[in-house]
Amino acid sequence: MKKIRLIINNDIKKSEKERFFIKKELQCILNLYAKMVSNGSWKDYSFSTGTKEVSFDVYQRASDKPVLRITKNLKPNYFNEKYLIKDKDGKVIKKSENLNLLINKTSWNKLKIIK
């Protein structure tokens, strides 16, 4: 008979689980998206995934580049770089360690989208 071992606190499954937004993060982002769609400033969205980050991309029109990105950095260098807001060129506008604070403290109406 083969020996069977029970593995508790398996780190491999934990890292695979965090490769996307969790339910609370996604709910916060989609609430913001619904608010901005009702204002008429955002039109479409998509998700992008990579080895280092997962992003929620916002489009103003059907264009090839998103105008804003809300990203979750999977391998941050510093603790306050876990969540980032980037513009269409990839420059970081704001960063924080808490997604709710980042979304609530950003004045989205004053944020100008340059064409």
N, C-alpha and C positions, 0 to 999 in steps of 0.2 A: 504494500500500500504506500502511496506517495505521501510525503509530508506536506501539509497545507498550512500556510502561515497567514495570519490575519494582519493586514497593514492598516494602521490607523494614522490619520493626519497625513494623507498622501499629498505631497506638495505638487505633484504633476497635475492632478485634477484641479487643484486650486488655481494654478496659473492658467489653465485652459479656460476656466470659468470666467476669468476677468479679462478676456480678450474682446469684450464688447461692453456697451453701456449696461449697467444693471437697471432694474425696473424703475427705481426712484429717480435715477439720473435721466432716463429716457422720458419719464413722465414730466419732469421739470422742463426739459428741452421742448417737448411737444406742446406743453402749455404755452411757452413763449412763442412757438411757431404759430399756434392758433391765434394768439393775440396779434402778432405781426401780419398775418394773412388778413385778419379782419380790418386792420388799418390800411391794407392795400400796398404795403411796402415789400412784402415777400410773396413769391409766387409758387416756388417749387423747392423740393429738398431731395437729398440723397445721402447715402452713407458710404464712407470709404474706410477700408480697413487695411492695416499694414502690420508689420512686425513691431513697430515702435509706437504707433498711435492709431486711434479710431476716431473718425471725425463725422460730424453732422454738417453737411454742406448745404448752404442756403443759396438759392438762385433768385434773382430779380426777374429775369426772363429766361427763355430757353437758350442759354448760351453755353459755350464750352468751358468756361471757368466759373466756379462759384464766387459770389461776392463776399461771403463770410463763411468762416468755418469755426465750429465749436468742437474742439478736440480734447480727447482724453489721452494723455501721454502715458503709455504703459511702462516706460522706463525713464522716469524723470531724474534729472541730475540733482535738482533741489526740491525740497518739499512743496514749495509754492508753484511749481511748474507742472502740477498734475493735470489741471484743466486750463486750456488756453483758448483765446478768441483771436483768430487770425484774419487778415484781410485777403483780398484776391491775389496779392503778390506773395503771400506767405509770411508777412511781417506780423509779429505778435502785437496785438492791441492791448490786451489785458491778460493777466494770469492769476491763478489762485489755487489753493489747495482744496477749496470747497466749491462745488458746482452751484449750489443754491445761492451762496453769497455772490459769486461771480455774475450770475444771471440777474439777480435782484438789484445789485449795485450798479450795473451798467445802464446808462440812460440810452436806450435803443432808439428813441425818437431823435436824439441829438446826434446820433451816429450817422454821418452822411455816407451814402453809397455813391462812389465816383464811377462814372461810366467810362 
